[in-house]
Amino acid sequence: MAKIKRIQKVGTSKGIVIDKPILEMLDLDHEGAAVEFEITPQGLLLKPSMIQEVYQRVSKRHRKSLDKLGE
């Protein structure tokens, strides 16, 4: 399902408004929903993110540094 959206001004930044039905399909229709984005050869990949999954990836990647901070 390809859709064309225009970049628009949001405060002092730029953004894309995502339609509510799409946000509801992805369970992102609540305030504070986490989203991951990645730049790929095809463009920008935007996907729902679970905070716990992000925490696990970061803690695995930076385990030694986090352990030293906890000392």
PDB file of N, CA, C and O in Angstrom:
ATOM      1  N   MET A   1       0.853  -1.169   0.000  1.00  0.00           N
ATOM      2  CA  MET A   1       0.000   0.000   0.000  1.00  0.00           C
ATOM      3  C   MET A   1       0.906   1.242   0.000  1.00  0.00           C
ATOM      4  O   MET A   1       1.365   1.675   1.057  1.00  0.00           O
ATOM      5  N   ALA A   2       1.150   1.788  -1.136  1.00  0.00           N
ATOM      6  CA  ALA A   2       1.987   2.982  -1.255  1.00  0.00           C
ATOM      7  C   ALA A   2       1.118   4.229  -1.132  1.00  0.00           C
ATOM      8  O   ALA A   2       0.047   4.320  -1.731  1.00  0.00           O
ATOM      9  N   LYS A   3       1.594   5.175  -0.355  1.00  0.00           N
ATOM     10  CA  LYS A   3       0.900   6.450  -0.193  1.00  0.00           C
ATOM     11  C   LYS A   3       1.917   7.565  -0.382  1.00  0.00           C
ATOM     12  O   LYS A   3       3.089   7.407  -0.041  1.00  0.00           O
ATOM     13  N   ILE A   4       1.478   8.664  -0.912  1.00  0.00           N
ATOM     14  CA  ILE A   4       2.341   9.826  -1.070  1.00  0.00           C
ATOM     15  C   ILE A   4       1.931  10.849  -0.022  1.00  0.00           C
ATOM     16  O   ILE A   4       0.755  11.190   0.110  1.00  0.00           O
ATOM     17  N   LYS A   5       2.913  11.328   0.715  1.00  0.00           N
ATOM     18  CA  LYS A   5       2.694  12.361   1.723  1.00  0.00           C
ATOM     19  C   LYS A   5       3.669  13.491   1.469  1.00  0.00           C
ATOM     20  O   LYS A   5       4.755  13.274   0.930  1.00  0.00           O
ATOM     21  N   ARG A   6       3.290  14.681   1.851  1.00  0.00           N
ATOM     22  CA  ARG A   6       4.172  15.841   1.722  1.00  0.00           C
ATOM     23  C   ARG A   6       4.790  16.167   3.072  1.00  0.00           C
ATOM     24  O   ARG A   6       4.142  16.057   4.113  1.00  0.00           O
ATOM     25  N   ILE A   7       6.039  16.565   3.036  1.00  0.00           N
ATOM     26  CA  ILE A   7       6.716  17.017   4.250  1.00  0.00           C
ATOM     27  C   ILE A   7       6.168  18.396   4.585  1.00  0.00           C
ATOM     28  O   ILE A   7       6.037  19.256   3.713  1.00  0.00           O
ATOM     29  N   GLN A   8       5.850  18.596   5.866  1.00  0.00           N
ATOM     30  CA  GLN A   8       5.296  19.876   6.287  1.00  0.00           C
ATOM     31  C   GLN A   8       5.971  20.360   7.562  1.00  0.00           C
ATOM     32  O   GLN A   8       6.636  19.601   8.267  1.00  0.00           O
ATOM     33  N   LYS A   9       5.783  21.622   7.831  1.00  0.00           N
ATOM     34  CA  LYS A   9       6.385  22.228   9.007  1.00  0.00           C
ATOM     35  C   LYS A   9       5.651  21.754  10.257  1.00  0.00           C
ATOM     36  O   LYS A   9       4.421  21.774  10.313  1.00  0.00           O
ATOM     37  N   VAL A  10       6.423  21.326  11.262  1.00  0.00           N
ATOM     38  CA  VAL A  10       5.894  20.930  12.567  1.00  0.00           C
ATOM     39  C   VAL A  10       6.740  21.649  13.600  1.00  0.00           C
ATOM     40  O   VAL A  10       7.850  21.215  13.910  1.00  0.00           O
ATOM     41  N   GLY A  11       6.219  22.750  14.135  1.00  0.00           N
ATOM     42  CA  GLY A  11       7.021  23.570  15.049  1.00  0.00           C
ATOM     43  C   GLY A  11       8.203  24.154  14.296  1.00  0.00           C
ATOM     44  O   GLY A  11       8.034  24.810  13.269  1.00  0.00           O
ATOM     45  N   THR A  12       9.405  23.911  14.816  1.00  0.00           N
ATOM     46  CA  THR A  12      10.605  24.399  14.135  1.00  0.00           C
ATOM     47  C   THR A  12      11.264  23.288  13.314  1.00  0.00           C
ATOM     48  O   THR A  12      12.372  23.453  12.803  1.00  0.00           O
ATOM     49  N   SER A  13      10.567  22.159  13.196  1.00  0.00           N
ATOM     50  CA  SER A  13      11.099  21.013  12.445  1.00  0.00           C
ATOM     51  C   SER A  13      10.227  20.732  11.232  1.00  0.00           C
ATOM     52  O   SER A  13       9.339  21.517  10.899  1.00  0.00           O
ATOM     53  N   LYS A  14      10.481  19.634  10.591  1.00  0.00           N
ATOM     54  CA  LYS A  14       9.670  19.162   9.466  1.00  0.00           C
ATOM     55  C   LYS A  14       9.162  17.774   9.818  1.00  0.00           C
ATOM     56  O   LYS A  14       9.810  17.053  10.577  1.00  0.00           O
ATOM     57  N   GLY A  15       8.016  17.391   9.280  1.00  0.00           N
ATOM     58  CA  GLY A  15       7.470  16.083   9.595  1.00  0.00           C
ATOM     59  C   GLY A  15       6.477  15.621   8.557  1.00  0.00           C
ATOM     60  O   GLY A  15       6.134  16.336   7.615  1.00  0.00           O
ATOM     61  N   ILE A  16       6.025  14.392   8.764  1.00  0.00           N
ATOM     62  CA  ILE A  16       5.004  13.784   7.921  1.00  0.00           C
ATOM     63  C   ILE A  16       3.868  13.381   8.848  1.00  0.00           C
ATOM     64  O   ILE A  16       4.097  12.723   9.863  1.00  0.00           O
ATOM     65  N   VAL A  17       2.663  13.765   8.511  1.00  0.00           N
ATOM     66  CA  VAL A  17       1.499  13.382   9.305  1.00  0.00           C
ATOM     67  C   VAL A  17       1.034  12.014   8.819  1.00  0.00           C
ATOM     68  O   VAL A  17       0.798  11.817   7.627  1.00  0.00           O
ATOM     69  N   ILE A  18       0.907  11.071   9.753  1.00  0.00           N
ATOM     70  CA  ILE A  18       0.464   9.723   9.422  1.00  0.00           C
ATOM     71  C   ILE A  18      -1.013   9.613   9.789  1.00  0.00           C
ATOM     72  O   ILE A  18      -1.411   9.955  10.903  1.00  0.00           O
ATOM     73  N   ASP A  19      -1.813   9.138   8.852  1.00  0.00           N
ATOM     74  CA  ASP A  19      -3.256   9.029   9.061  1.00  0.00           C
ATOM     75  C   ASP A  19      -3.583   8.113  10.244  1.00  0.00           C
ATOM     76  O   ASP A  19      -2.910   7.107  10.469  1.00  0.00           O
ATOM     77  N   LYS A  20      -4.625   8.480  10.996  1.00  0.00           N
ATOM     78  CA  LYS A  20      -5.012   7.724  12.184  1.00  0.00           C
ATOM     79  C   LYS A  20      -5.293   6.248  11.896  1.00  0.00           C
ATOM     80  O   LYS A  20      -4.866   5.405  12.684  1.00  0.00           O
ATOM     81  N   PRO A  21      -5.989   5.885  10.809  1.00  0.00           N
ATOM     82  CA  PRO A  21      -6.223   4.451  10.550  1.00  0.00           C
ATOM     83  C   PRO A  21      -4.924   3.648  10.418  1.00  0.00           C
ATOM     84  O   PRO A  21      -4.865   2.490  10.830  1.00  0.00           O
ATOM     85  N   ILE A  22      -3.901   4.256   9.851  1.00  0.00           N
ATOM     86  CA  ILE A  22      -2.611   3.568   9.725  1.00  0.00           C
ATOM     87  C   ILE A  22      -1.975   3.407  11.095  1.00  0.00           C
ATOM     88  O   ILE A  22      -1.445   2.343  11.417  1.00  0.00           O
ATOM     89  N   LEU A  23      -2.025   4.460  11.904  1.00  0.00           N
ATOM     90  CA  LEU A  23      -1.486   4.373  13.258  1.00  0.00           C
ATOM     91  C   LEU A  23      -2.221   3.312  14.074  1.00  0.00           C
ATOM     92  O   LEU A  23      -1.601   2.581  14.846  1.00  0.00           O
ATOM     93  N   GLU A  24      -3.524   3.228  13.908  1.00  0.00           N
ATOM     94  CA  GLU A  24      -4.304   2.215  14.628  1.00  0.00           C
ATOM     95  C   GLU A  24      -3.924   0.804  14.190  1.00  0.00           C
ATOM     96  O   GLU A  24      -3.827  -0.097  15.024  1.00  0.00           O
ATOM     97  N   MET A  25      -3.707   0.603  12.888  1.00  0.00           N
ATOM     98  CA  MET A  25      -3.296  -0.713  12.384  1.00  0.00           C
ATOM     99  C   MET A  25      -1.981  -1.161  13.008  1.00  0.00           C
ATOM    100  O   MET A  25      -1.782  -2.349  13.261  1.00  0.00           O
ATOM    101  N   LEU A  26      -1.088  -0.212  13.256  1.00  0.00           N
ATOM    102  CA  LEU A  26       0.238  -0.517  13.798  1.00  0.00           C
ATOM    103  C   LEU A  26       0.292  -0.398  15.313  1.00  0.00           C
ATOM    104  O   LEU A  26       1.359  -0.539  15.910  1.00  0.00           O
ATOM    105  N   ASP A  27      -0.857  -0.137  15.939  1.00  0.00           N
ATOM    106  CA  ASP A  27      -0.957   0.068  17.389  1.00  0.00           C
ATOM    107  C   ASP A  27      -0.042   1.212  17.843  1.00  0.00           C
ATOM    108  O   ASP A  27       0.634   1.116  18.867  1.00  0.00           O
ATOM    109  N   LEU A  28      -0.036   2.282  17.069  1.00  0.00           N
ATOM    110  CA  LEU A  28       0.765   3.464  17.387  1.00  0.00           C
ATOM    111  C   LEU A  28      -0.115   4.689  17.607  1.00  0.00           C
ATOM    112  O   LEU A  28       0.365   5.820  17.524  1.00  0.00           O
ATOM    113  N   ASP A  29      -1.396   4.475  17.887  1.00  0.00           N
ATOM    114  CA  ASP A  29      -2.325   5.592  17.989  1.00  0.00           C
ATOM    115  C   ASP A  29      -2.401   6.190  19.392  1.00  0.00           C
ATOM    116  O   ASP A  29      -3.307   6.972  19.679  1.00  0.00           O
ATOM    117  N   HIS A  30      -1.458   5.829  20.273  1.00  0.00           N
ATOM    118  CA  HIS A  30      -1.444   6.414  21.615  1.00  0.00           C
ATOM    119  C   HIS A  30      -0.204   7.291  21.797  1.00  0.00           C
ATOM    120  O   HIS A  30       0.844   7.050  21.199  1.00  0.00           O
ATOM    121  N   GLU A  31      -0.353   8.296  22.626  1.00  0.00           N
ATOM    122  CA  GLU A  31       0.754   9.220  22.865  1.00  0.00           C
ATOM    123  C   GLU A  31       1.917   8.479  23.511  1.00  0.00           C
ATOM    124  O   GLU A  31       1.723   7.659  24.408  1.00  0.00           O
ATOM    125  N   GLY A  32       3.106   8.770  23.055  1.00  0.00           N
ATOM    126  CA  GLY A  32       4.304   8.135  23.593  1.00  0.00           C
ATOM    127  C   GLY A  32       4.676   6.831  22.901  1.00  0.00           C
ATOM    128  O   GLY A  32       5.621   6.161  23.318  1.00  0.00           O
ATOM    129  N   ALA A  33       3.954   6.464  21.860  1.00  0.00           N
ATOM    130  CA  ALA A  33       4.280   5.235  21.127  1.00  0.00           C
ATOM    131  C   ALA A  33       5.694   5.350  20.562  1.00  0.00           C
ATOM    132  O   ALA A  33       6.075   6.392  20.029  1.00  0.00           O
ATOM    133  N   ALA A  34       6.454   4.288  20.682  1.00  0.00           N
ATOM    134  CA  ALA A  34       7.839   4.298  20.209  1.00  0.00           C
ATOM    135  C   ALA A  34       7.908   3.841  18.755  1.00  0.00           C
ATOM    136  O   ALA A  34       7.242   2.885  18.358  1.00  0.00           O
ATOM    137  N   VAL A  35       8.719   4.535  17.975  1.00  0.00           N
ATOM    138  CA  VAL A  35       8.896   4.217  16.563  1.00  0.00           C
ATOM    139  C   VAL A  35      10.388   4.167  16.274  1.00  0.00           C
ATOM    140  O   VAL A  35      11.148   5.031  16.713  1.00  0.00           O
ATOM    141  N   GLU A  36      10.794   3.154  15.537  1.00  0.00           N
ATOM    142  CA  GLU A  36      12.177   3.055  15.076  1.00  0.00           C
ATOM    143  C   GLU A  36      12.223   3.480  13.623  1.00  0.00           C
ATOM    144  O   GLU A  36      11.304   3.191  12.856  1.00  0.00           O
ATOM    145  N   PHE A  37      13.287   4.166  13.242  1.00  0.00           N
ATOM    146  CA  PHE A  37      13.458   4.420  11.817  1.00  0.00           C
ATOM    147  C   PHE A  37      14.881   4.101  11.420  1.00  0.00           C
ATOM    148  O   PHE A  37      15.819   4.232  12.206  1.00  0.00           O
ATOM    149  N   GLU A  38      15.012   3.680  10.180  1.00  0.00           N
ATOM    150  CA  GLU A  38      16.297   3.253   9.644  1.00  0.00           C
ATOM    151  C   GLU A  38      16.403   3.742   8.204  1.00  0.00           C
ATOM    152  O   GLU A  38      15.445   3.650   7.437  1.00  0.00           O
ATOM    153  N   ILE A  39      17.547   4.249   7.852  1.00  0.00           N
ATOM    154  CA  ILE A  39      17.780   4.666   6.471  1.00  0.00           C
ATOM    155  C   ILE A  39      18.307   3.449   5.718  1.00  0.00           C
ATOM    156  O   ILE A  39      19.325   2.867   6.092  1.00  0.00           O
ATOM    157  N   THR A  40      17.604   3.074   4.655  1.00  0.00           N
ATOM    158  CA  THR A  40      17.966   1.910   3.858  1.00  0.00           C
ATOM    159  C   THR A  40      18.248   2.364   2.425  1.00  0.00           C
ATOM    160  O   THR A  40      17.958   3.508   2.075  1.00  0.00           O
ATOM    161  N   PRO A  41      18.802   1.492   1.603  1.00  0.00           N
ATOM    162  CA  PRO A  41      19.021   1.873   0.200  1.00  0.00           C
ATOM    163  C   PRO A  41      17.717   2.244  -0.517  1.00  0.00           C
ATOM    164  O   PRO A  41      17.734   3.011  -1.480  1.00  0.00           O
ATOM    165  N   GLN A  42      16.579   1.695  -0.045  1.00  0.00           N
ATOM    166  CA  GLN A  42      15.297   1.990  -0.673  1.00  0.00           C
ATOM    167  C   GLN A  42      14.656   3.265  -0.131  1.00  0.00           C
ATOM    168  O   GLN A  42      13.711   3.777  -0.732  1.00  0.00           O
ATOM    169  N   GLY A  43      15.146   3.779   0.979  1.00  0.00           N
ATOM    170  CA  GLY A  43      14.574   4.993   1.574  1.00  0.00           C
ATOM    171  C   GLY A  43      14.531   4.900   3.084  1.00  0.00           C
ATOM    172  O   GLY A  43      15.445   4.357   3.706  1.00  0.00           O
ATOM    173  N   LEU A  44      13.483   5.424   3.668  1.00  0.00           N
ATOM    174  CA  LEU A  44      13.332   5.460   5.118  1.00  0.00           C
ATOM    175  C   LEU A  44      12.367   4.363   5.555  1.00  0.00           C
ATOM    176  O   LEU A  44      11.225   4.321   5.097  1.00  0.00           O
ATOM    177  N   LEU A  45      12.815   3.486   6.430  1.00  0.00           N
ATOM    178  CA  LEU A  45      11.982   2.421   6.972  1.00  0.00           C
ATOM    179  C   LEU A  45      11.519   2.854   8.350  1.00  0.00           C
ATOM    180  O   LEU A  45      12.340   3.158   9.216  1.00  0.00           O
ATOM    181  N   LEU A  46      10.232   2.885   8.557  1.00  0.00           N
ATOM    182  CA  LEU A  46       9.629   3.306   9.821  1.00  0.00           C
ATOM    183  C   LEU A  46       8.830   2.138  10.353  1.00  0.00           C
ATOM    184  O   LEU A  46       7.988   1.589   9.642  1.00  0.00           O
ATOM    185  N   LYS A  47       9.082   1.740  11.616  1.00  0.00           N
ATOM    186  CA  LYS A  47       8.362   0.593  12.163  1.00  0.00           C
ATOM    187  C   LYS A  47       8.132   0.772  13.658  1.00  0.00           C
ATOM    188  O   LYS A  47       8.881   1.480  14.331  1.00  0.00           O
ATOM    189  N   PRO A  48       7.082   0.120  14.172  1.00  0.00           N
ATOM    190  CA  PRO A  48       6.823   0.184  15.604  1.00  0.00           C
ATOM    191  C   PRO A  48       8.009  -0.393  16.365  1.00  0.00           C
ATOM    192  O   PRO A  48       8.678  -1.305  15.879  1.00  0.00           O
ATOM    193  N   SER A  49       8.265   0.127  17.532  1.00  0.00           N
ATOM    194  CA  SER A  49       9.377  -0.349  18.333  1.00  0.00           C
ATOM    195  C   SER A  49       8.884  -0.646  19.734  1.00  0.00           C
ATOM    196  O   SER A  49       8.126   0.127  20.319  1.00  0.00           O
ATOM    197  N   MET A  50       9.313  -1.751  20.251  1.00  0.00           N
ATOM    198  CA  MET A  50       8.988  -2.098  21.621  1.00  0.00           C
ATOM    199  C   MET A  50      10.170  -1.653  22.483  1.00  0.00           C
ATOM    200  O   MET A  50      11.309  -2.049  22.236  1.00  0.00           O
ATOM    201  N   ILE A  51       9.896  -0.839  23.479  1.00  0.00           N
ATOM    202  CA  ILE A  51      10.953  -0.284  24.326  1.00  0.00           C
ATOM    203  C   ILE A  51      11.832  -1.394  24.902  1.00  0.00           C
ATOM    204  O   ILE A  51      13.052  -1.238  24.968  1.00  0.00           O
ATOM    205  N   GLN A  52      11.239  -2.500  25.316  1.00  0.00           N
ATOM    206  CA  GLN A  52      12.011  -3.601  25.892  1.00  0.00           C
ATOM    207  C   GLN A  52      13.016  -4.157  24.888  1.00  0.00           C
ATOM    208  O   GLN A  52      14.151  -4.462  25.255  1.00  0.00           O
ATOM    209  N   GLU A  53      12.610  -4.293  23.623  1.00  0.00           N
ATOM    210  CA  GLU A  53      13.517  -4.800  22.597  1.00  0.00           C
ATOM    211  C   GLU A  53      14.685  -3.842  22.380  1.00  0.00           C
ATOM    212  O   GLU A  53      15.829  -4.270  22.226  1.00  0.00           O
ATOM    213  N   VAL A  54      14.389  -2.550  22.369  1.00  0.00           N
ATOM    214  CA  VAL A  54      15.441  -1.545  22.201  1.00  0.00           C
ATOM    215  C   VAL A  54      16.408  -1.618  23.376  1.00  0.00           C
ATOM    216  O   VAL A  54      17.623  -1.595  23.183  1.00  0.00           O
ATOM    217  N   TYR A  55      15.877  -1.706  24.589  1.00  0.00           N
ATOM    218  CA  TYR A  55      16.715  -1.797  25.785  1.00  0.00           C
ATOM    219  C   TYR A  55      17.643  -3.008  25.691  1.00  0.00           C
ATOM    220  O   TYR A  55      18.834  -2.903  25.985  1.00  0.00           O
ATOM    221  N   GLN A  56      17.105  -4.149  25.285  1.00  0.00           N
ATOM    222  CA  GLN A  56      17.919  -5.356  25.190  1.00  0.00           C
ATOM    223  C   GLN A  56      19.039  -5.202  24.169  1.00  0.00           C
ATOM    224  O   GLN A  56      20.166  -5.633  24.414  1.00  0.00           O
ATOM    225  N   ARG A  57      18.738  -4.591  23.025  1.00  0.00           N
ATOM    226  CA  ARG A  57      19.783  -4.391  22.005  1.00  0.00           C
ATOM    227  C   ARG A  57      20.866  -3.454  22.508  1.00  0.00           C
ATOM    228  O   ARG A  57      22.055  -3.725  22.337  1.00  0.00           O
ATOM    229  N   VAL A  58      20.460  -2.346  23.131  1.00  0.00           N
ATOM    230  CA  VAL A  58      21.437  -1.369  23.628  1.00  0.00           C
ATOM    231  C   VAL A  58      22.263  -1.969  24.757  1.00  0.00           C
ATOM    232  O   VAL A  58      23.483  -1.810  24.783  1.00  0.00           O
ATOM    233  N   SER A  59      21.610  -2.657  25.691  1.00  0.00           N
ATOM    234  CA  SER A  59      22.353  -3.211  26.826  1.00  0.00           C
ATOM    235  C   SER A  59      23.314  -4.309  26.367  1.00  0.00           C
ATOM    236  O   SER A  59      24.395  -4.463  26.935  1.00  0.00           O
ATOM    237  N   LYS A  60      22.930  -5.066  25.349  1.00  0.00           N
ATOM    238  CA  LYS A  60      23.835  -6.094  24.832  1.00  0.00           C
ATOM    239  C   LYS A  60      25.043  -5.454  24.151  1.00  0.00           C
ATOM    240  O   LYS A  60      26.177  -5.894  24.341  1.00  0.00           O
ATOM    241  N   ARG A  61      24.796  -4.427  23.368  1.00  0.00           N
ATOM    242  CA  ARG A  61      25.862  -3.770  22.608  1.00  0.00           C
ATOM    243  C   ARG A  61      26.824  -3.002  23.521  1.00  0.00           C
ATOM    244  O   ARG A  61      28.019  -2.930  23.236  1.00  0.00           O
ATOM    245  N   HIS A  62      26.313  -2.431  24.611  1.00  0.00           N
ATOM    246  CA  HIS A  62      27.125  -1.563  25.474  1.00  0.00           C
ATOM    247  C   HIS A  62      27.241  -2.116  26.894  1.00  0.00           C
ATOM    248  O   HIS A  62      27.358  -1.345  27.847  1.00  0.00           O
ATOM    249  N   ARG A  63      27.210  -3.417  27.042  1.00  0.00           N
ATOM    250  CA  ARG A  63      27.210  -4.056  28.355  1.00  0.00           C
ATOM    251  C   ARG A  63      28.374  -3.606  29.231  1.00  0.00           C
ATOM    252  O   ARG A  63      28.162  -3.256  30.392  1.00  0.00           O
ATOM    253  N   LYS A  64      29.610  -3.606  28.702  1.00  0.00           N
ATOM    254  CA  LYS A  64      30.776  -3.235  29.513  1.00  0.00           C
ATOM    255  C   LYS A  64      30.671  -1.806  30.024  1.00  0.00           C
ATOM    256  O   LYS A  64      30.931  -1.542  31.198  1.00  0.00           O
ATOM    257  N   SER A  65      30.296  -0.897  29.159  1.00  0.00           N
ATOM    258  CA  SER A  65      30.163   0.510  29.563  1.00  0.00           C
ATOM    259  C   SER A  65      29.069   0.679  30.614  1.00  0.00           C
ATOM    260  O   SER A  65      29.248   1.423  31.578  1.00  0.00           O
ATOM    261  N   LEU A  66      27.945   0.000  30.438  1.00  0.00           N
ATOM    262  CA  LEU A  66      26.848   0.115  31.398  1.00  0.00           C
ATOM    263  C   LEU A  66      27.252  -0.474  32.757  1.00  0.00           C
ATOM    264  O   LEU A  66      26.886   0.064  33.803  1.00  0.00           O
ATOM    265  N   ASP A  67      28.005  -1.577  32.737  1.00  0.00           N
ATOM    266  CA  ASP A  67      28.481  -2.165  34.004  1.00  0.00           C
ATOM    267  C   ASP A  67      29.396  -1.198  34.730  1.00  0.00           C
ATOM    268  O   ASP A  67      29.307  -1.066  35.951  1.00  0.00           O
ATOM    269  N   LYS A  68      30.286  -0.510  33.996  1.00  0.00           N
ATOM    270  CA  LYS A  68      31.198   0.448  34.639  1.00  0.00           C
ATOM    271  C   LYS A  68      30.427   1.633  35.228  1.00  0.00           C
ATOM    272  O   LYS A  68      30.772   2.140  36.295  1.00  0.00           O
ATOM    273  N   LEU A  69      29.387   2.064  34.524  1.00  0.00           N
ATOM    274  CA  LEU A  69      28.574   3.157  35.062  1.00  0.00           C
ATOM    275  C   LEU A  69      27.865   2.768  36.336  1.00  0.00           C
ATOM    276  O   LEU A  69      27.605   3.618  37.187  1.00  0.00           O
ATOM    277  N   GLY A  70      27.546   1.492  36.481  1.00  0.00           N
ATOM    278  CA  GLY A  70      26.845   1.012  37.660  1.00  0.00           C
ATOM    279  C   GLY A  70      27.732   0.802  38.874  1.00  0.00           C
ATOM    280  O   GLY A  70      27.231   0.551  39.970  1.00  0.00           O
ATOM    281  N   GLU A  71      29.040   0.901  38.697  1.00  0.00           N
ATOM    282  CA  GLU A  71      29.970   0.696  39.821  1.00  0.00           C
ATOM    283  C   GLU A  71      30.011   1.882  40.751  1.00  0.00           C
ATOM    284  O   GLU A  71      30.743   1.866  41.741  1.00  0.00           O
TER     285      GLU A  71
END
